[in-house]
Each structure stands twice: as structure tokens, then as C-alpha cells.
Amino acid sequence: MDVPVNEEQIRTLAFYLWEKDGCPEGRSEEYWEKARAQLLADAPPAASSADTAK
């Protein structure tokens, strides 16, 4: 079962990455995008309509 990436997961990972880098100010959007991209890359691919038609 594929579970979509949600805002809470992104927020949690973004905060972790931000803290790990020393809490730099003014870069919240950068860390949000890093976290979102990382979570999407780690997520299993969604089934395509061709896969579900079988």
C-alpha cells in the first residue's frame, strides 16, 4: 500500500535537516524543498493506470 508523503513528514524532516546544518536563518523554503524531494525519492513509485488494469 502506497502512503503519500504528507506535510507533517516534510516538516519533521525539514526541521531535522535544518538543525543538523546548525539552524541557519532565512532558509526555511530551502529545507522544506530538500525534505520534500528526499521523501518523494524514498517513496515507492505509485502504481500507474497500466499496472492497475492488469
HELIX and SHEET records of a PDB file:
HELIX    1   1 GLU A    7  LYS A   20  1                                  14    
HELIX    2   2 SER A   28  ASP A   42  1                                  15    
HELIX    3   3 SER A   49  ALA A   53  1                                   5    
END                                                                             
